[in-house]
Amino acid sequence: MSANIKTILLVDDEPVVREALGDVLTLHGYDVMVSEDYYTALQASKLHNGRIDLLLTDIALPGLNGCELARKLVSYRPELKVLLISGYTGSEICQYYRVQLGDLHFLAKPFTPAELLQRLEVLAAATEPYPASLKPPARTLTAGSGKRK
């Protein structure tokens, strides 16, 4: 287990994948919160009073996708590290979700437990917690009501 990552929010819509990943992570000392989609993950995050160190999410989820979930969670948990996973590795992933196949924050399925654990170690030491494409938009302040006369 990485010293910088203890609690992981795992999100995948496939029960077999959730169970397998959850077992591997738990076996290696991580505290794992498991969700099946965007909405249950968002609710779990809101109900969890402690720190969540890493979001490990499939990109292709029913309803809103894993990238949208990451953007939402990062907006109120800016310290959250993100690892996106997907079995879709064609150009559609790169173009639509703005995820690069070689990105540190993306792991293509299938992967071995050793590959996952090694990536978690790398992410624990990374200075950039999530892909730049997931960075929340800067909030801007405007003077006045914005109405023109």
C-alpha positions in Angstrom: 0.0 0.0 0.0 1.2 3.5 -0.8 1.7 5.8 2.1 0.0 8.7 0.3 -3.1 6.7 -0.8 -5.2 4.9 1.8 -8.8 5.3 0.9 -10.0 4.6 -2.6 -13.4 5.2 -4.2 -13.8 2.4 -6.8 -16.5 2.9 -9.4 -17.3 0.3 -12.1 -20.6 -0.8 -13.5 -19.5 -4.4 -14.0 -20.0 -6.4 -10.7 -17.2 -8.9 -11.5 -14.7 -6.1 -12.2 -15.8 -4.2 -9.0 -15.4 -7.4 -6.9 -12.0 -8.3 -8.4 -10.5 -4.8 -8.1 -12.0 -4.4 -4.6 -10.5 -7.7 -3.5 -7.0 -6.8 -4.9 -7.0 -3.4 -3.3 -8.3 -4.6 0.1 -5.8 -7.5 0.1 -3.0 -4.9 -0.3 -4.2 -2.7 2.6 -6.4 -0.1 1.0 -9.7 1.0 2.4 -12.1 0.6 -0.5 -15.5 2.3 -1.0 -17.3 0.6 -3.9 -19.9 2.2 -6.2 -21.6 1.1 -9.4 -22.2 4.4 -11.2 -21.9 8.2 -11.1 -24.8 8.7 -8.7 -23.9 6.1 -6.1 -20.3 7.3 -6.1 -21.3 10.9 -5.7 -23.5 10.0 -2.8 -20.8 7.8 -1.2 -18.4 10.7 -1.5 -20.8 13.2 0.1 -21.6 10.8 3.0 -18.0 10.0 3.7 -16.6 12.4 6.3 -13.0 11.4 6.0 -10.5 11.8 3.3 -10.8 10.0 -0.1 -7.3 9.8 -1.6 -8.0 8.3 -5.0 -10.9 7.9 -7.4 -10.5 4.8 -9.4 -13.3 4.9 -12.0 -14.2 3.3 -15.3 -14.8 5.9 -17.9 -17.8 4.2 -19.5 -20.5 4.3 -16.9 -24.3 4.3 -17.3 -25.7 7.8 -17.2 -22.9 10.3 -16.6 -19.4 9.0 -17.3 -16.3 8.6 -15.1 -14.7 11.7 -16.4 -17.8 13.8 -15.4 -17.7 12.1 -12.0 -14.0 12.9 -11.6 -14.6 16.6 -12.5 -17.5 16.8 -10.0 -15.5 15.2 -7.1 -12.4 17.2 -7.8 -14.4 20.4 -7.6 -15.0 19.9 -3.9 -12.2 17.4 -3.1 -9.2 19.1 -4.9 -6.7 16.9 -3.2 -8.3 13.8 -4.8 -6.1 11.8 -7.2 -7.8 10.2 -10.2 -7.1 7.0 -12.1 -9.4 6.4 -15.1 -9.7 2.9 -16.5 -11.4 1.7 -19.6 -11.6 -1.3 -22.0 -12.2 1.2 -24.8 -8.8 2.3 -26.0 -9.4 3.6 -29.5 -9.2 7.2 -30.6 -12.8 7.8 -29.4 -11.5 7.7 -25.8 -8.8 10.3 -26.7 -11.1 12.6 -28.6 -14.4 12.4 -26.7 -13.1 12.2 -23.2 -9.8 14.1 -23.8 -7.8 11.3 -22.2 -4.5 10.3 -23.7 -3.6 6.6 -23.9 -0.2 7.2 -22.4 -1.4 9.4 -19.6 -0.3 8.6 -16.1 -3.9 8.8 -15.0 -5.3 6.3 -17.5 -5.0 2.5 -17.4 -6.3 0.4 -20.2 -8.3 -2.8 -19.4 -7.4 -5.5 -19.1 -4.5 -5.0 -16.6 -2.9 -7.2 -14.0 -3.1 -6.6 -10.3 0.6 -5.9 -10.4 0.1 -3.2 -13.1 -2.6 -1.5 -11.0 -0.6 -1.6 -7.8 2.4 -0.2 -9.6 0.3 2.6 -11.1 -1.0 3.5 -7.7 2.6 3.8 -6.4 3.4 6.2 -9.3 0.3 8.2 -8.7 1.0 8.5 -5.0 4.2 10.4 -5.8 2.8 12.4 -8.8 2.6 16.1 -8.5 -0.4 16.3 -10.8 -3.3 14.5 -9.1 -5.5 14.2 -12.2 -5.4 14.8 -15.9 -5.3 18.5 -16.9 -8.5 17.9 -18.9 -10.4 17.2 -15.7 -9.3 20.5 -14.1 -12.3 22.4 -12.8 -12.9 25.7 -14.7 -11.6 28.8 -13.0 -14.3 30.7 -11.2 -14.5 34.3 -12.3 -15.9 37.3 -10.6 -17.8 40.0 -12.4 -18.5 43.4 -11.3 -22.1 44.7 -11.3 -25.1 42.9 -12.4 -23.9 42.2 -15.9 -26.8 44.2 -17.5 -26.0 46.9 -20.0 -28.0 50.0 -20.4 
